[in-house]
Amino acid sequence: MKPIKESPPKTRRKFDPTFKREAVGNWLSSGKSAAVVAKELGLTEGLLFAWRKLLPPDAAGGRAAAGGRRPTASDLQSQLDEARRENRHLREQRDIL
């Protein structure tokens, strides 16, 4: 009778919510496939799909946050205008101080 080899128990890796959110956001915003992003991060693509389901749409980033559509030029222009207004306001506050 052949002796049975005992292998050490496998330990499961644990990922914090921030890593999960950033991994899914990277995947969705990069335009790469889940398999490519998963390989880059040392994960399985199934994990990315599971994490995407767990995250609310606005937390995932990428196209999921935009309701599955790409932003239009007018959307991007309005975001840019808002950022410029905020920068101008912050510069004024800084100069006052």
CNS distance restraints for C-alpha pairs under 8 A (distance, minus, plus):
assign (resid  15 and name CA) (resid  19 and name CA) 6.32 0.50 0.50
assign (resid  15 and name CA) (resid  20 and name CA) 6.70 0.50 0.50
assign (resid  16 and name CA) (resid  20 and name CA) 6.50 0.50 0.50
assign (resid  17 and name CA) (resid  21 and name CA) 6.08 0.50 0.50
assign (resid  18 and name CA) (resid  22 and name CA) 6.11 0.50 0.50
assign (resid  19 and name CA) (resid  23 and name CA) 5.94 0.50 0.50
assign (resid  20 and name CA) (resid  24 and name CA) 6.17 0.50 0.50
assign (resid  20 and name CA) (resid  48 and name CA) 7.93 0.50 0.50
assign (resid  20 and name CA) (resid  51 and name CA) 6.41 0.50 0.50
assign (resid  21 and name CA) (resid  25 and name CA) 5.99 0.50 0.50
assign (resid  21 and name CA) (resid  51 and name CA) 7.70 0.50 0.50
assign (resid  21 and name CA) (resid  55 and name CA) 7.25 0.50 0.50
assign (resid  21 and name CA) (resid  59 and name CA) 6.81 0.50 0.50
assign (resid  21 and name CA) (resid  60 and name CA) 5.79 0.50 0.50
assign (resid  22 and name CA) (resid  26 and name CA) 5.89 0.50 0.50
assign (resid  22 and name CA) (resid  60 and name CA) 7.58 0.50 0.50
assign (resid  23 and name CA) (resid  27 and name CA) 6.20 0.50 0.50
assign (resid  23 and name CA) (resid  41 and name CA) 7.97 0.50 0.50
assign (resid  23 and name CA) (resid  48 and name CA) 7.42 0.50 0.50
assign (resid  24 and name CA) (resid  28 and name CA) 6.12 0.50 0.50
assign (resid  24 and name CA) (resid  48 and name CA) 6.17 0.50 0.50
assign (resid  24 and name CA) (resid  51 and name CA) 7.01 0.50 0.50
assign (resid  24 and name CA) (resid  52 and name CA) 6.14 0.50 0.50
assign (resid  24 and name CA) (resid  60 and name CA) 5.89 0.50 0.50
assign (resid  24 and name CA) (resid  61 and name CA) 7.61 0.50 0.50
assign (resid  25 and name CA) (resid  29 and name CA) 5.93 0.50 0.50
assign (resid  25 and name CA) (resid  59 and name CA) 7.96 0.50 0.50
assign (resid  25 and name CA) (resid  60 and name CA) 4.98 0.50 0.50
assign (resid  25 and name CA) (resid  61 and name CA) 4.75 0.50 0.50
assign (resid  25 and name CA) (resid  62 and name CA) 5.82 0.50 0.50
assign (resid  26 and name CA) (resid  30 and name CA) 5.75 0.50 0.50
assign (resid  26 and name CA) (resid  37 and name CA) 7.84 0.50 0.50
assign (resid  26 and name CA) (resid  61 and name CA) 7.97 0.50 0.50
assign (resid  26 and name CA) (resid  62 and name CA) 7.66 0.50 0.50
assign (resid  27 and name CA) (resid  31 and name CA) 6.83 0.50 0.50
assign (resid  27 and name CA) (resid  32 and name CA) 6.32 0.50 0.50
assign (resid  27 and name CA) (resid  33 and name CA) 7.17 0.50 0.50
assign (resid  27 and name CA) (resid  34 and name CA) 6.37 0.50 0.50
assign (resid  27 and name CA) (resid  37 and name CA) 5.90 0.50 0.50
assign (resid  27 and name CA) (resid  62 and name CA) 7.94 0.50 0.50
assign (resid  28 and name CA) (resid  32 and name CA) 7.56 0.50 0.50
assign (resid  28 and name CA) (resid  60 and name CA) 7.72 0.50 0.50
assign (resid  28 and name CA) (resid  61 and name CA) 6.81 0.50 0.50
assign (resid  28 and name CA) (resid  62 and name CA) 4.71 0.50 0.50
assign (resid  28 and name CA) (resid  63 and name CA) 6.32 0.50 0.50
assign (resid  28 and name CA) (resid  64 and name CA) 7.27 0.50 0.50
assign (resid  29 and name CA) (resid  61 and name CA) 6.82 0.50 0.50
assign (resid  29 and name CA) (resid  62 and name CA) 4.07 0.50 0.50
assign (resid  29 and name CA) (resid  63 and name CA) 6.63 0.50 0.50
assign (resid  30 and name CA) (resid  62 and name CA) 7.84 0.50 0.50
assign (resid  32 and name CA) (resid  36 and name CA) 6.38 0.50 0.50
assign (resid  32 and name CA) (resid  37 and name CA) 6.61 0.50 0.50
assign (resid  33 and name CA) (resid  37 and name CA) 6.45 0.50 0.50
assign (resid  34 and name CA) (resid  38 and name CA) 5.86 0.50 0.50
assign (resid  34 and name CA) (resid  45 and name CA) 5.39 0.50 0.50
assign (resid  34 and name CA) (resid  48 and name CA) 6.87 0.50 0.50
assign (resid  34 and name CA) (resid  49 and name CA) 7.84 0.50 0.50
assign (resid  35 and name CA) (resid  39 and name CA) 6.09 0.50 0.50
assign (resid  35 and name CA) (resid  44 and name CA) 7.25 0.50 0.50
assign (resid  35 and name CA) (resid  45 and name CA) 5.16 0.50 0.50
assign (resid  36 and name CA) (resid  40 and name CA) 6.26 0.50 0.50
assign (resid  37 and name CA) (resid  41 and name CA) 6.27 0.50 0.50
assign (resid  37 and name CA) (resid  45 and name CA) 7.85 0.50 0.50
assign (resid  38 and name CA) (resid  42 and name CA) 5.90 0.50 0.50
assign (resid  38 and name CA) (resid  43 and name CA) 4.69 0.50 0.50
assign (resid  38 and name CA) (resid  44 and name CA) 5.39 0.50 0.50
assign (resid  38 and name CA) (resid  45 and name CA) 5.23 0.50 0.50
assign (resid  38 and name CA) (resid  48 and name CA) 7.06 0.50 0.50
assign (resid  39 and name CA) (resid  43 and name CA) 5.93 0.50 0.50
assign (resid  39 and name CA) (resid  44 and name CA) 6.98 0.50 0.50
assign (resid  39 and name CA) (resid  45 and name CA) 7.89 0.50 0.50
assign (resid  43 and name CA) (resid  47 and name CA) 6.88 0.50 0.50
assign (resid  43 and name CA) (resid  48 and name CA) 7.93 0.50 0.50
assign (resid  44 and name CA) (resid  48 and name CA) 7.10 0.50 0.50
assign (resid  45 and name CA) (resid  49 and name CA) 6.47 0.50 0.50
assign (resid  46 and name CA) (resid  50 and name CA) 6.14 0.50 0.50
assign (resid  47 and name CA) (resid  51 and name CA) 6.02 0.50 0.50
assign (resid  48 and name CA) (resid  52 and name CA) 6.10 0.50 0.50
assign (resid  49 and name CA) (resid  53 and name CA) 6.47 0.50 0.50
assign (resid  50 and name CA) (resid  54 and name CA) 6.51 0.50 0.50
assign (resid  51 and name CA) (resid  55 and name CA) 6.31 0.50 0.50
assign (resid  52 and name CA) (resid  56 and name CA) 7.97 0.50 0.50
assign (resid  52 and name CA) (resid  60 and name CA) 6.77 0.50 0.50
assign (resid  55 and name CA) (resid  59 and name CA) 6.23 0.50 0.50
assign (resid  55 and name CA) (resid  60 and name CA) 6.13 0.50 0.50
assign (resid  56 and name CA) (resid  60 and name CA) 6.60 0.50 0.50
assign (resid  57 and name CA) (resid  61 and name CA) 7.23 0.50 0.50
assign (resid  57 and name CA) (resid  64 and name CA) 5.57 0.50 0.50
assign (resid  57 and name CA) (resid  65 and name CA) 5.12 0.50 0.50
assign (resid  57 and name CA) (resid  67 and name CA) 7.78 0.50 0.50
assign (resid  58 and name CA) (resid  64 and name CA) 7.05 0.50 0.50
assign (resid  58 and name CA) (resid  65 and name CA) 4.36 0.50 0.50
assign (resid  58 and name CA) (resid  66 and name CA) 7.70 0.50 0.50
assign (resid  59 and name CA) (resid  65 and name CA) 7.11 0.50 0.50
assign (resid  60 and name CA) (resid  64 and name CA) 6.69 0.50 0.50
assign (resid  60 and name CA) (resid  65 and name CA) 6.49 0.50 0.50
assign (resid  61 and name CA) (resid  65 and name CA) 5.05 0.50 0.50
assign (resid  62 and name CA) (resid  66 and name CA) 7.17 0.50 0.50
assign (resid  63 and name CA) (resid  67 and name CA) 6.55 0.50 0.50
assign (resid  63 and name CA) (resid  68 and name CA) 4.89 0.50 0.50
assign (resid  63 and name CA) (resid  69 and name CA) 5.94 0.50 0.50
assign (resid  63 and name CA) (resid  70 and name CA) 6.32 0.50 0.50
assign (resid  64 and name CA) (resid  68 and name CA) 4.89 0.50 0.50
assign (resid  64 and name CA) (resid  69 and name CA) 7.74 0.50 0.50
assign (resid  66 and name CA) (resid  70 and name CA) 6.84 0.50 0.50
assign (resid  66 and name CA) (resid  71 and name CA) 7.16 0.50 0.50
assign (resid  71 and name CA) (resid  75 and name CA) 5.81 0.50 0.50
assign (resid  71 and name CA) (resid  76 and name CA) 6.56 0.50 0.50
assign (resid  72 and name CA) (resid  76 and name CA) 6.36 0.50 0.50
assign (resid  73 and name CA) (resid  77 and name CA) 6.04 0.50 0.50
assign (resid  74 and name CA) (resid  78 and name CA) 6.08 0.50 0.50
assign (resid  75 and name CA) (resid  79 and name CA) 6.30 0.50 0.50
assign (resid  76 and name CA) (resid  80 and name CA) 6.18 0.50 0.50
assign (resid  77 and name CA) (resid  81 and name CA) 6.12 0.50 0.50
assign (resid  78 and name CA) (resid  82 and name CA) 6.13 0.50 0.50
assign (resid  79 and name CA) (resid  83 and name CA) 6.19 0.50 0.50
assign (resid  80 and name CA) (resid  84 and name CA) 6.18 0.50 0.50
assign (resid  81 and name CA) (resid  85 and name CA) 6.23 0.50 0.50
assign (resid  82 and name CA) (resid  86 and name CA) 6.22 0.50 0.50
assign (resid  83 and name CA) (resid  87 and name CA) 6.11 0.50 0.50
assign (resid  84 and name CA) (resid  88 and name CA) 6.13 0.50 0.50
assign (resid  85 and name CA) (resid  89 and name CA) 6.20 0.50 0.50
assign (resid  86 and name CA) (resid  90 and name CA) 6.12 0.50 0.50
assign (resid  87 and name CA) (resid  91 and name CA) 6.10 0.50 0.50
assign (resid  88 and name CA) (resid  92 and name CA) 6.29 0.50 0.50
assign (resid  89 and name CA) (resid  93 and name CA) 6.33 0.50 0.50
assign (resid  90 and name CA) (resid  94 and name CA) 6.10 0.50 0.50
assign (resid  91 and name CA) (resid  95 and name CA) 6.08 0.50 0.50
assign (resid  92 and name CA) (resid  96 and name CA) 6.21 0.50 0.50
assign (resid  93 and name CA) (resid  97 and name CA) 6.46 0.50 0.50
